[in-house]
Amino acid sequence: MTQLDARSTAPFPPVEDLVRPDRVRREVYTDPGVFELEMENIFRRGWVYVAHESEVPEPGDYVTRRIGREPVIITRGADGVVRVLANRCAHRGNRLCNAERGNSTTFRCPYHGWTFKNDGTLVGIPMRTGYSADFLAKRGEYGLAPAARTDDYRGFVFASMSPDGIALREHLGRAITAIDRLLALSPDGRLDLRAGWMKHHQRANWKMVMENNVDGYHALFTHQSVYEAVREAKVSHVPSKVEVYVRDLGNGHSEIDYAAEYTRLDEEFVWFGRAPRAKLPDYVAAMEQAYGAEETHKAFVVGPPHTLIFPNLFLAEMNIMFVEPLAPGETIAYTTPALMPGTEEMNGRMLRRTEGAMGPSGFLIADDGEIGARNQMGLAARSPEWIMLSRGLESDLHEETGTVNHDKSAETPQRGFWQHWASVLRGPAAAPEGER
């Protein structure tokens, strides 16, 4: 395999030479050849987050997304099944649906009028006398192409374009506990992700956006304005002053885990602006009715996860983010609050907090977007060749929960991300047992 840098005719090393235990080469962010391999080996062959079941609650509901760069429709059929279908007419390739969401039992191509049911079946061909009897007899073969595999875990819907590969739960691995931790804050164990997705066009590689989400080193610097504006942060971001861990969960998943620090403080809602119970009486009552007083207190203390689920989903505490890569230096990041059915008190506060952190003028995502763009621009300089990821390497601990570092600023999550990334790009035969 020969790969070329976007601005050079000189070949660079194959995938196995792009990643070291403590560094990666700049080309992993910039090279079109690397990007094409990602679209094939990660986004086509692997499991990719596409939607949440709450976005398509009723038969006929649909949303449109991309898996990598491929347009898809996620729709719930009359049979109640959620399907992931190619957003492309089987006739001449026209994109069928331009709306981001809606409800329809059929999709009609605006080019030549071919019509498909929302389960993908071709049901209408205008002027069909122009086709041979043999073609019409086989028209059942010309439905909307479905994703080869679709599965969900507790409402989070994933799809893969490959019929082969590990099961979704095997892919999620230890990251399942992060989803469970989030849903432990919902009285009925469900989420409602219909508040609307904010879309941020990031001038950065998709991996920069994702790995930054679990970088515990940058907060004091990139988000300095947050600490200048907010006198009392939820917890200190000075690593030596807190029991906040970073963890490589395996399979490319990773997290910043505040659970030990919150448990040490034993204070409810530190993660939610220290909101008092008195401000959330209905929510507290619903939680205690569902889980009992002891488990409710524990959930309120420990709070939600801060977890990256490879390749494109981020559980950002009480926000959900996913990314769609467009090009080596372009990504769309989608964010929405993790609302919960029937908890109006919490939902109202979450909307305001999401606006403040993730909105167009939010404290966090605007900072991260600028840093990502500056990273991408900086990597136009070809020297030095390597990006350093050695912080905390010698203090990593291999535990049952994954590779853990008690220094929040350690680059443990990034190292885990890149080792898995390299194994996937080399192809199924090269992936370790359990990651194929």
Sequence and secondary structure as in RCSB ss.txt:
>XXXX:A:sequence
MTQLDARSTAPFPPVEDLVRPDRVRREVYTDPGVFELEMENIFRRGWVYVAHESEVPEPGDYVTRRIGREPVIIT
RGADGVVRVLANRCAHRGNRLCNAERGNSTTFRCPYHGWTFKNDGTLVGIPMRTGYSADFLAKRGEYGLAPAART
DDYRGFVFASMSPDGIALREHLGRAITAIDRLLALSPDGRLDLRAGWMKHHQRANWKMVMENNVDGYHALFTHQS
VYEAVREAKVSHVPSKVEVYVRDLGNGHSEIDYAAEYTRLDEEFVWFGRAPRAKLPDYVAAMEQAYGAEETHKAF
VVGPPHTLIFPNLFLAEMNIMFVEPLAPGETIAYTTPALMPGTEEMNGRMLRRTEGAMGPSGFLIADDGEIGARN
QMGLAARSPEWIMLSRGLESDLHEETGTVNHDKSAETPQRGFWQHWASVLRGPAAAPEGER
>XXXX:A:secstr
   B TT SSB   GGGTEETTEEETHHHH HHHHHHHIIIIIITS EEEEEGGGS STTEEEEEEETTEEEEEE
E TTS EEEEESS TTT       SEEE SEEE TTT  EEETTS EEE TTGGGS HHHHHTGGGGS  B SEE
EEETTEEEEES S S  HHHHHGGGHHHHHHHHTTSTTS  B  S  EEEEESS HHHHHHHTT SSSHHHHTHH
HHHH SS SS   GGGS  EEEEEETTEEEEE HHHHHHHT TTGGGTT  GGG HHHHHHHHHHH HHHHHHHH
HH   EEEETTTEEEETTEEEEEEEEETTEEEEEEEE B TT HHHHHHHHHHHHHHHSTT HHHHHHHHHHHHH
HHHTTS  S EEE  TTGGG EEETTEEEESSTT  HHHHHHHHHHHHHHT GGGS TT  
